[in-house]
Amino acid sequence: SNLTQGLAGSLAGVIINSRGGEPGRTSTEIFIRGRSTTEDTTPLYVIDGIVRDYQGMERLDPNEVESITVLKDASAAIYGSRAANGVILITTKRGTVGRPTLNLTYNHGFSQPTRLPEVASSGVYAEAYNLTVTMQGQQPRWTEEEVQKFYDGSDPIRYPNTNWYDLCYQDWKHQDKVNLSVNGGTDNVKYFISGGYLN
């Protein structure tokens, strides 16, 4: 769905971690051959010769990227101390001399959760909780009759047994991605215009 996720597993020595689980949040951590410093461990991002932060790279449309180069150690020394964790050089596409060229790309796919944990029912949780507090010398929170209500669903308002994973997640969903670009130009002016849609 974005450039950094597309790089995962494609560049030697580059580690890309997506730790967040928040829907719609696709931010990742990028390390080049591990962690090189004790504080900030992010590499330096240079897009078309301009130093940018990570957000600049994450918002790039993969269809607009011409090439990506990873520099580390001596090859990154030209950028000074800022390149202690390596450099990611990104070059975007340029217009070419000639008549306008129209490119349309459409991708359709499916996405699904890789793993959904199996959760205990409310009745199992209530029994386990009562057992825990009893072993600590405290009184159980729920009576046996109340625990049974969790199991049989006779009072779903006061004793609910809702599987939120089933309610919030689908088994799979459609994913559509469309990109339209126009490029061309003359000896004096070249242009490359691109726009996309992701659902």
C-alpha positions as CSV (number, residue, x, y, z in Angstrom):
1,S,0.0,0.0,0.0
2,N,3.0,2.4,0.2
3,L,6.7,2.6,-0.7
4,T,8.3,1.4,2.5
5,Q,6.1,-1.7,2.7
6,G,7.0,-2.5,-0.9
7,L,10.7,-2.4,0.1
8,A,10.4,-5.0,2.8
9,G,12.5,-8.0,1.9
10,S,13.8,-6.4,-1.3
11,L,17.0,-4.6,-0.2
12,A,20.0,-6.4,1.3
13,G,20.9,-5.3,4.7
14,V,17.8,-3.2,5.2
15,I,15.4,-4.1,8.0
16,I,11.9,-2.8,7.9
17,N,9.5,-3.2,10.9
18,S,5.9,-2.4,11.0
19,R,5.0,-2.4,14.7
20,G,1.8,-0.5,14.9
21,G,-1.6,-2.2,14.6
22,E,-3.7,0.9,14.3
23,P,-6.0,0.8,11.2
24,G,-4.8,3.1,8.5
25,R,-1.4,3.7,10.2
26,T,1.3,2.4,8.0
27,S,4.4,4.0,9.5
28,T,7.4,1.7,9.8
29,E,10.9,1.7,11.2
30,I,13.9,1.3,8.8
31,F,17.3,0.2,9.9
32,I,20.3,-0.3,7.6
33,R,22.4,-3.2,8.8
34,G,21.1,-2.9,12.3
35,R,21.5,0.0,14.8
36,S,24.6,2.1,14.4
37,T,24.1,4.8,17.1
38,T,22.7,4.8,20.6
39,E,20.1,7.5,20.1
40,D,18.5,8.3,16.7
41,T,18.8,5.1,14.6
42,T,17.0,6.3,11.5
43,P,18.8,6.6,8.2
44,L,19.1,9.9,6.2
45,Y,16.5,10.2,3.5
46,V,17.5,12.2,0.4
47,I,14.8,12.6,-2.3
48,D,15.9,14.2,-5.5
49,G,18.9,15.7,-3.8
50,I,16.9,17.2,-0.9
51,V,17.2,15.9,2.6
52,R,13.7,14.9,3.8
53,D,12.3,13.2,6.9
54,Y,10.7,9.8,6.9
55,Q,7.2,11.2,6.2
56,G,8.4,12.5,2.9
57,M,9.4,8.9,1.8
58,E,6.2,7.3,3.2
59,R,4.0,9.7,1.2
60,L,5.7,9.0,-2.1
61,D,3.6,7.0,-4.6
62,P,5.7,4.0,-5.7
63,N,4.6,4.7,-9.3
64,E,6.5,8.0,-9.1
65,V,9.9,6.4,-8.1
66,E,12.6,5.8,-10.7
67,S,15.2,4.3,-8.4
68,I,16.2,3.7,-4.8
69,T,19.9,3.4,-3.6
70,V,21.0,2.5,-0.1
71,L,24.4,3.8,1.1
72,K,26.2,2.7,4.2
73,D,29.6,3.3,5.9
74,A,32.2,4.8,3.6
75,S,29.9,5.4,0.6
76,A,27.6,7.5,2.9
77,A,30.5,9.6,4.2
78,I,29.8,12.4,1.7
79,Y,26.7,13.3,3.8
80,G,28.7,13.7,7.0
81,S,27.6,12.8,10.5
82,R,23.9,12.8,9.6
83,A,24.6,9.7,7.6
84,A,25.8,7.6,10.6
85,N,22.9,5.2,10.1
86,G,23.1,5.1,6.4
87,V,21.5,7.0,3.5
88,I,18.5,6.1,1.4
89,L,18.6,7.9,-2.0
90,I,15.4,8.2,-3.9
91,T,15.1,9.5,-7.5
92,T,11.7,10.2,-8.8
93,K,10.6,9.9,-12.4
94,R,11.2,12.8,-14.9
95,G,9.5,13.8,-18.1
96,T,11.0,12.8,-21.4
97,V,11.3,14.7,-24.7
98,G,8.5,13.8,-27.0
99,R,4.8,13.6,-27.4
100,P,2.6,13.3,-24.3
101,T,2.5,9.7,-23.0
102,L,-0.4,8.5,-20.9
103,N,0.0,5.6,-18.5
104,L,-2.8,4.0,-16.5
105,T,-2.1,1.3,-13.9
106,Y,-4.8,-0.6,-12.1
107,N,-4.2,-3.3,-9.4
108,H,-6.9,-5.3,-7.7
109,G,-6.0,-7.5,-4.8
110,F,-7.2,-9.0,-1.5
111,S,-6.0,-8.4,2.0
112,Q,-6.7,-10.4,5.1
113,P,-5.3,-10.6,8.7
114,T,-2.3,-12.9,8.9
115,R,-3.2,-14.1,12.4
116,L,-6.2,-13.5,14.7
117,P,-5.7,-14.6,18.3
118,E,-8.2,-17.0,19.9
119,V,-9.7,-15.3,22.8
120,A,-11.5,-16.7,25.9
121,S,-15.2,-16.3,26.3
122,S,-16.5,-14.0,29.1
123,G,-17.5,-17.1,31.1
124,V,-13.9,-18.5,31.0
125,Y,-12.5,-15.1,31.9
126,A,-14.9,-14.8,34.9
127,E,-14.0,-18.2,36.1
128,A,-10.3,-17.6,35.8
129,Y,-10.6,-14.2,37.5
130,N,-12.6,-15.7,40.4
131,L,-10.0,-18.4,40.8
132,T,-7.1,-15.9,40.8
133,V,-8.6,-13.6,43.5
134,T,-9.7,-16.7,45.6
135,M,-6.1,-17.9,45.6
136,Q,-5.1,-14.5,46.8
137,G,-7.5,-14.7,49.8
138,Q,-10.1,-12.4,48.3
139,Q,-13.8,-12.9,47.6
140,P,-14.8,-13.9,44.1
141,R,-16.2,-11.1,41.9
142,W,-19.0,-13.1,40.3
143,T,-21.2,-15.8,41.8
144,E,-21.7,-19.1,40.0
145,E,-25.1,-17.9,38.8
146,E,-23.5,-14.8,37.2
147,V,-20.8,-16.9,35.6
148,Q,-23.5,-19.1,34.0
149,K,-25.2,-16.0,32.6
150,F,-21.9,-15.2,30.8
151,Y,-22.0,-18.6,29.2
152,D,-25.7,-18.9,28.3
153,G,-26.2,-15.3,27.1
154,S,-29.5,-15.0,29.1
155,D,-28.6,-11.4,30.1
156,P,-26.4,-9.9,27.4
157,I,-26.6,-6.4,28.7
158,R,-25.2,-7.0,32.1
159,Y,-23.2,-10.2,31.3
160,P,-22.1,-9.8,27.7
161,N,-20.1,-12.3,25.7
162,T,-19.0,-10.4,22.6
163,N,-16.2,-11.6,20.3
164,W,-14.9,-8.2,19.1
165,Y,-12.5,-9.7,16.6
166,D,-15.4,-11.3,14.8
167,L,-17.3,-7.9,14.8
168,C,-14.4,-5.7,13.8
169,Y,-12.5,-7.8,11.3
170,Q,-13.5,-9.4,8.1
171,D,-12.0,-12.6,6.7
172,W,-10.7,-10.7,3.7
173,K,-11.4,-7.4,1.8
174,H,-10.9,-6.0,-1.7
175,Q,-8.0,-3.6,-2.3
176,D,-8.0,-1.4,-5.4
177,K,-5.1,0.8,-6.5
178,V,-5.3,3.1,-9.6
179,N,-2.5,5.4,-10.9
180,L,-2.7,7.7,-13.9
181,S,0.4,9.6,-15.1
182,V,1.3,11.8,-18.1
183,N,4.8,12.7,-19.2
184,G,6.4,14.4,-22.1
185,G,8.1,17.6,-23.0
186,T,10.4,19.5,-25.3
187,D,14.1,20.4,-25.1
188,N,13.2,23.4,-22.9
189,V,10.4,22.0,-20.7
190,K,9.8,18.5,-19.5
191,Y,6.9,17.3,-17.3
192,F,5.7,14.3,-15.4
193,I,2.3,14.5,-13.7
194,S,1.0,11.6,-11.6
195,G,-2.1,10.9,-9.5
196,G,-3.4,7.9,-7.7
197,Y,-6.2,6.3,-5.7
198,L,-6.0,3.6,-3.1
199,N,-9.0,1.9,-1.5
